[in-house]
Amino acid sequence: MGRFLRNSRGMALILTILIISLIVALTLQFNTSMRSDLHAAANLRDGIKLGYIAKSGFNYVLAVLRLDDMSVDSLHDVWADSKSLSKNSAAQFDEGRLEVKVSDHSGRIQINKLVNEDGKNYNDDQKALLTRFLESFGIEGEEADNILDAIKDWIDADNEVTRFGAEKAYYQALPEPYLCKNAPIEFLEELLLIRGISKELFYGSEKSPGISDYISPHGDGNININTADRLVLSSLSDGLKDNPDLVEDMITYRNDEDNDLNQINWDARVTYGFVDKPPLLTTSSTYFEIISKGFKGAMAKQVTGMVKRKEEGFDILSWKIE
């Protein structure tokens, strides 16, 4: 009888230890689960906050562009100074800060204008501009012609192959076939679908930039001479392409805030008439890309949008949250 009681007490002790161990394990699992849920909830909360911070930066830039003088735009304008726009942003929020950047797409080469409004034929001025532009990347002669013909065939409304271009038959014969768009480009990344345009040419490499930094799918074809990059400026005419020092002189001239940049012909004061007046120029801008990033610690959220500025306000052409 005594032995039975001792054995029972031993079993009870073991059972008690097992129950306590199970309770401890469940408690630890519950604690871990709760911490994970709390962490996820905090990330969700911070993500929402960052989204609103980024959106507020986007709207802030819209207000700056709205107050800007639309008759002339240059890199001296408030919208062009990203550091000033982003300065002291942390003081505006209880938690987090923002950084904003504005890119003037009216200072870029507008790819859809390679084709005339009839949707069929080359725009000769734009073709010459793009030819000189490709030469800046070492693409010349037949190779440049092939790329331009392929771009034209992607944009134009018909399915007729332009000389050495590519239409539906070519793209349908690829290992992973797709259709030729035969319509204007909406997003610049579409260029990667066009025959002859590689990722290295589009994005660039450690040694050279890519064409995506200088091209836009938006615009009326006129390039703002006050904001265009030196590669775009050098593509405006044969004279500028062959005389890089004149391009540097133009940039030096427009960087001086005392110089008048209102008139399109200000470049003649720098080139001294040596360069024929290029076509397709303006001194005002209409299309802007706005990038607004919200930050909190190691977390970030970005809003990217393309807008068209008008007298009565803005058209939002594209919008992306990352």
C-alpha positions in Angstrom: 0.0 0.0 0.0 2.8 2.4 0.9 4.7 1.6 -2.3 1.5 2.4 -4.3 1.1 5.7 -2.6 4.8 6.6 -3.3 4.4 5.6 -6.9 1.2 7.7 -7.2 3.0 10.7 -5.7 5.8 10.3 -8.3 3.4 10.1 -11.2 1.6 13.2 -9.9 4.8 15.1 -9.7 5.8 14.1 -13.3 2.3 15.0 -14.5 2.5 18.3 -12.8 5.9 19.1 -14.3 4.5 18.1 -17.8 1.5 20.4 -17.3 3.6 23.3 -16.1 6.0 22.8 -19.1 3.1 22.8 -21.5 1.7 26.0 -19.9 5.1 27.7 -20.1 5.5 26.6 -23.8 2.0 27.9 -24.7 2.7 31.1 -22.8 5.9 31.7 -24.7 4.3 30.9 -28.0 1.4 33.3 -27.2 3.9 36.0 -26.2 5.8 35.5 -29.4 2.6 35.6 -31.4 1.4 38.7 -29.6 4.8 40.5 -30.2 4.7 39.5 -33.9 1.1 40.9 -34.2 2.1 44.1 -32.4 5.1 44.5 -34.6 3.0 43.9 -37.7 0.4 46.4 -36.5 3.1 49.0 -35.8 4.6 48.5 -39.3 1.1 48.9 -40.8 0.5 52.0 -38.8 3.9 53.4 -39.8 3.3 52.5 -43.4 0.0 54.4 -43.4 1.8 57.4 -41.8 4.6 57.3 -44.3 2.1 57.1 -47.2 0.4 60.3 -46.0 3.7 62.0 -45.5 4.7 61.1 -49.1 1.3 62.3 -50.4 1.6 65.5 -48.5 5.0 66.1 -50.1 3.4 65.5 -53.5 0.7 68.0 -52.8 3.2 70.5 -51.5 5.1 70.4 -54.8 1.8 70.9 -56.7 1.2 74.1 -54.7 4.8 75.3 -55.4 4.3 74.7 -59.1 0.9 76.4 -59.0 2.5 79.6 -57.5 5.3 79.5 -60.0 5.4 81.9 -63.0 4.3 79.7 -65.9 5.6 82.1 -68.6 9.2 81.0 -68.0 10.8 78.1 -66.1 14.4 77.6 -65.2 16.6 75.8 -62.7 16.5 78.9 -60.6 12.9 78.3 -59.7 11.8 77.1 -56.3 10.5 73.8 -57.7 14.0 72.9 -59.0 15.7 73.2 -55.6 15.1 69.8 -54.0 17.2 70.5 -51.0 15.2 73.7 -50.1 11.9 71.9 -50.7 12.9 69.1 -48.4 14.6 71.2 -45.8 13.2 71.1 -42.2 10.5 68.7 -43.2 11.0 66.8 -39.9 9.6 69.9 -38.1 6.3 69.5 -40.0 5.5 66.0 -38.7 5.3 64.5 -35.2 7.2 61.5 -36.6 9.0 61.2 -39.9 10.3 63.5 -42.6 10.1 63.8 -46.4 12.2 64.4 -49.4 10.9 65.6 -52.7 12.3 65.9 -56.2 10.9 67.5 -59.3 12.1 66.7 -62.8 11.1 68.8 -65.8 10.1 66.5 -68.6 9.7 69.6 -70.9 13.5 69.7 -70.8 13.7 66.2 -72.2 13.4 64.7 -75.7 9.8 63.7 -76.2 9.8 60.4 -77.9 6.2 60.2 -79.1 6.9 63.3 -81.3 9.1 61.2 -83.5 5.9 60.5 -85.5 3.8 63.3 -87.0 0.2 64.0 -85.8 -1.0 61.9 -88.8 0.3 58.9 -86.9 2.2 57.5 -89.9 5.2 59.6 -91.0 8.4 60.7 -89.4 8.7 64.2 -87.9 12.0 65.2 -89.6 13.1 67.6 -86.9 12.5 65.1 -84.1 14.2 62.4 -86.1 17.3 64.5 -86.6 17.3 65.4 -82.9 17.1 61.7 -81.8 19.8 60.7 -84.3 22.2 63.2 -82.8 21.1 62.0 -79.3 21.9 58.4 -80.1 25.3 59.4 -81.5 26.1 60.7 -78.0 25.8 57.1 -76.8 28.0 55.8 -79.6 25.1 54.6 -81.8 25.6 55.8 -85.3 24.7 55.1 -88.9 22.7 52.0 -89.7 22.4 51.0 -86.1 20.8 54.3 -85.2 18.5 54.1 -88.2 17.4 50.6 -87.2 16.5 51.7 -83.7 14.6 54.8 -84.9 12.7 52.8 -87.5 11.7 50.3 -84.8 10.6 53.1 -82.4 8.6 54.7 -85.2 6.9 51.3 -86.0 6.0 50.8 -82.3 4.4 54.3 -82.2 2.8 54.7 -85.6 -0.8 53.6 -86.3 -0.2 51.2 -89.1 1.3 47.7 -89.4 3.7 48.5 -92.3 7.4 48.0 -91.6 9.4 51.2 -91.9 12.6 50.3 -93.8 14.6 48.4 -91.1 11.9 48.6 -88.4 9.8 46.0 -86.8 6.1 45.4 -86.7 3.7 42.7 -85.5 5.4 39.8 -87.4 8.7 40.4 -85.7 7.4 40.5 -82.2 5.0 37.6 -82.7 8.0 35.4 -83.8 9.9 36.0 -80.5 10.2 33.1 -78.0 7.8 35.0 -75.8 5.7 36.8 -78.3 3.7 40.0 -77.8 2.0 42.6 -80.0 3.5 45.7 -81.5 1.7 48.6 -79.8 1.1 50.8 -82.8 0.2 53.7 -80.5 2.0 56.4 -78.5 4.2 55.3 -75.6 2.5 55.7 -72.2 5.3 54.7 -69.9 9.0 55.0 -70.7 9.7 51.4 -69.8 7.9 50.4 -73.0 11.0 51.2 -74.9 12.6 48.0 -73.5 10.0 46.1 -75.6 11.3 47.7 -78.8 13.8 45.8 -80.9 17.3 47.2 -80.5 16.9 48.9 -77.1 18.8 46.9 -74.5 18.6 47.3 -70.7 22.1 48.7 -70.7 21.2 51.4 -73.3 18.0 52.2 -71.4 19.3 52.2 -67.8 22.9 52.8 -68.4 25.9 51.3 -66.6 28.7 52.3 -64.2 30.6 53.8 -67.1 27.8 55.7 -68.9 24.2 56.9 -68.3 21.2 55.5 -69.9 18.8 57.1 -72.4 15.9 56.9 -69.9 17.3 60.0 -68.0 16.8 62.2 -71.0 13.6 61.0 -72.7 10.0 61.4 -71.9 6.7 60.0 -73.3 5.0 63.4 -72.4 5.2 66.7 -74.1 4.4 68.8 -77.2 7.8 68.3 -78.8 9.3 71.6 -77.6 12.3 71.4 -75.3 12.8 74.0 -72.5 16.3 75.3 -73.2 16.5 76.6 -69.6 16.3 73.2 -68.0 17.5 70.7 -70.6 20.5 68.5 -69.7 23.8 69.1 -71.6 23.3 65.8 -73.6 19.9 67.1 -74.7 21.3 70.6 -75.5 24.1 69.0 -77.6 21.5 67.1 -79.6 19.6 70.2 -80.6 21.8 70.9 -83.7 24.8 69.7 -85.5 26.7 72.9 -84.5 26.1 72.2 -80.8 26.9 68.5 -81.2 30.3 69.3 -82.8 31.1 72.1 -80.4 30.8 70.9 -76.8 32.4 74.0 -75.4 29.5 76.1 -76.7 27.1 73.8 -74.7 29.2 74.4 -71.6 29.0 78.1 -72.3 25.2 77.9 -72.6 25.0 76.1 -69.2 27.3 78.7 -67.6 25.2 81.5 -69.0 21.9 80.1 -67.8 23.3 79.3 -64.3 23.9 83.0 -63.8 20.7 84.4 -62.1 21.5 87.9 -63.5 21.0 86.7 -67.1 17.6 87.0 -68.7 16.2 83.6 -69.7 12.8 84.7 -70.8 13.4 84.8 -74.5 14.1 81.7 -76.6 16.9 83.4 -78.5 19.1 84.0 -75.4 21.3 81.2 -76.7 22.4 83.4 -79.6 24.2 85.6 -77.1 26.3 82.7 -76.2 26.9 80.9 -79.5 27.4 84.3 -81.3 25.3 83.1 -84.2 27.8 80.3 -84.9 25.1 77.8 -84.4 21.9 77.9 -86.5 18.9 78.5 -84.4 17.6 75.0 -83.6 13.9 74.3 -83.9 11.7 72.9 -81.1 12.6 75.3 -78.4 10.7 76.9 -75.5 11.5 78.6 -72.2 8.5 77.4 -70.3 7.5 73.9 -69.0 4.3 72.0 -68.8 5.1 68.4 -67.8 6.7 67.5 -64.4 7.6 64.3 -62.7 7.2 64.5 -58.9 8.9 62.1 -56.5 8.0 62.4 -52.8 9.5 60.0 -50.2 8.4 59.7 -46.6 10.9 58.4 -44.1 10.7 57.1 -40.5 13.8 55.3 -39.2 14.7 52.6 -41.7 11.2 52.6 -43.3 10.3 54.6 -46.4 7.4 55.0 -48.8 7.5 56.7 -52.1 4.9 58.4 -54.3 5.8 59.1 -58.0 3.5 61.1 -60.2 3.5 62.8 -63.6 1.5 66.0 -63.9 0.6 68.4 -66.7 0.4 72.0 -65.5 -2.3 74.2 -66.9 -3.6 77.6 -66.2 -6.6 76.2 -64.3 -4.7 73.5 -62.4 -3.2 70.1 -63.1 -3.9 66.9 -64.8 -2.5 63.8 -63.0 -1.2 61.7 -65.9 0.2 58.8 -63.8 0.4 57.9 -60.1 2.4 55.1 -58.3 2.9 54.3 -54.6 5.9 52.2 -53.6 
